[in-house]
Amino acid sequence: MKQATLCLLVKRNPESNEIAEVCLAMKKRGFGEHKWNGVGGKLHEGETHEEAIAREAQEEIGVILRDFHKVAVLSFMFKDHPDWGQQVHTYICEQWLNEPTESEEMKPAWFKLTDIPYNEMWWDDRIWMPRVFSGEKLQGDFWFEGDDKLVDQKIEVVEKFKS
């Protein structure tokens, strides 16, 4: 299974310390085109997940990550496209340098947690994303038919990640 990364930049409410906003980016080309998502992608040979997420954030939206931590390891399987399968190591970042800027691949925007455009995202995002925003660490598997029809899922809260 291919290894990949995903990073969600977040801003906290200074009064409650709860996550108040998230930076998502509209994918402009390639896999996931026209969907909002975090930034990330495949690992280069010899690269760690942490090195990959730092590289991808800089390439896709021009930010340099400073404080990020893993919140989920999610596996995605596609019945009709077995070669699309990937295990995605997902991070939340709370400190970075530079403001997110548009690239050839991604167009970033900030959303309040109450305004996340789930209807323009991968279907599974509405299942796991609110849970990581509330502080849970998750390990999960999602099975799709076609390009984006979620047909099954298994998700669990973990203290440590298996992989």
RAHU-V115624 format. One record per pair of residues at least 4 apart in sequence whose C-alpha atoms are under 7 Angstrom apart, sorted by the first residue. I is the first residue (numbers start at 1). J is the second residue. D is the distance in whole Angstrom. If there is no record, write none. Layout:
BEGIN
i = (I,I)
j = (J,J)
d = (D,D)
END
This chain:
BEGIN
i = (1,1,1,2,2,2,3,3,3,3,3,4,4,4,4,4,4,4,5,5,5,5,5,5,5,5,5,6,6,6,6,6,6,6,6,6,7,7,7,7,7,7,7,7,8,8,8,8,8,8,8,8,9,9,9,9,9,10,10,10,10,10,10,10,11,11,11,11,11,12,12,12,12,12,13,13,13,13,19,20,20,21,21,21,21,22,22,22,22,23,23,23,23,24,24,24,24,24,24,25,25,25,25,25,25,25,25,26,26,26,26,26,26,26,27,27,27,27,27,27,27,27,28,28,28,28,29,29,35,35,36,36,37,39,39,39,40,40,40,41,43,43,43,47,47,48,49,50,51,52,53,54,54,54,55,56,57,57,57,57,58,58,58,60,60,60,61,61,61,61,61,61,62,62,62,63,63,63,63,63,64,64,64,65,65,65,65,66,66,67,67,67,67,68,68,68,68,69,69,69,70,70,70,70,71,71,71,71,71,71,72,72,72,72,72,72,73,73,73,73,73,73,73,74,74,74,74,74,74,75,75,75,75,75,75,76,76,76,76,76,76,77,77,77,77,77,77,77,78,78,78,78,78,78,79,79,80,80,100,101,102,102,102,103,111,111,112,117,118,121,122,123,123,124,125,126,128,129,130,131,131,132,132,136,137,137,137,138,138,138,138,139,139,139,139,140,140,140,141,141,141,142,142,142,143,143,143,143,144,144,144,144,145,145,145)
j = (85,86,87,85,86,87,42,43,86,87,88,41,42,43,86,87,88,89,40,41,42,49,52,53,88,89,90,38,39,40,41,53,88,89,90,91,38,39,40,53,90,91,92,93,22,23,24,38,39,91,92,93,22,23,92,93,94,19,21,22,23,92,93,94,19,20,21,22,94,17,18,19,20,21,17,18,19,20,133,112,113,110,111,112,113,110,111,112,113,108,109,110,111,36,37,38,108,109,110,36,37,38,39,106,107,108,109,34,35,36,37,106,107,108,32,33,34,35,36,105,106,107,33,34,105,106,33,105,120,121,120,121,121,56,57,60,53,56,57,56,47,49,52,51,52,52,53,54,55,56,57,58,64,65,59,60,61,62,63,64,62,63,64,103,105,106,100,101,102,103,106,108,98,100,101,96,97,98,99,100,96,97,98,93,95,96,97,95,96,93,94,95,96,91,92,93,94,91,92,93,89,90,91,92,90,91,92,132,137,138,89,90,91,137,138,139,87,88,89,90,138,139,140,87,88,89,139,140,141,86,87,88,140,141,142,85,86,87,141,142,143,82,84,85,86,142,143,144,82,84,85,143,144,145,144,145,145,146,108,108,106,107,108,107,115,116,116,121,126,125,148,148,150,128,129,130,132,133,134,135,136,136,137,157,157,158,159,155,156,157,158,155,156,157,158,154,155,156,153,154,155,152,153,154,150,151,152,153,148,149,150,151,149,150,151)
d = (6,5,7,6,5,6,6,6,6,5,6,5,4,6,7,6,5,6,5,5,6,6,7,6,5,5,6,6,5,4,7,7,7,6,5,6,5,5,6,7,6,5,6,7,7,6,7,5,7,6,5,6,6,5,6,5,6,6,6,4,6,7,6,5,6,6,5,6,6,5,5,4,5,7,5,6,6,5,7,6,6,6,5,4,6,6,5,6,7,6,6,4,6,6,5,5,6,6,6,5,5,6,7,6,5,4,6,6,6,4,6,5,5,6,6,5,5,6,6,6,5,7,5,6,5,6,5,6,5,5,6,5,6,7,6,7,6,5,6,7,6,7,6,6,6,6,6,6,6,6,6,6,7,6,6,6,6,6,6,7,4,5,6,6,6,6,5,5,6,6,7,7,7,6,6,6,6,5,6,6,5,5,7,7,6,4,7,5,5,6,6,5,7,6,5,4,6,5,6,7,7,6,4,7,6,5,7,6,5,6,6,5,7,6,5,6,7,6,5,6,6,5,7,6,5,7,6,5,6,6,4,6,6,5,6,5,5,6,6,5,6,7,7,5,7,6,5,6,5,6,6,6,5,6,6,5,6,6,6,6,6,5,6,6,6,6,7,7,6,7,7,7,7,7,5,7,7,6,6,7,6,5,6,6,6,6,7,7,6,5,6,6,5,6,7,5,4,6,6,5,6,6,4,7,6,6,5,6,6,5,4,5,5,7,7)
END
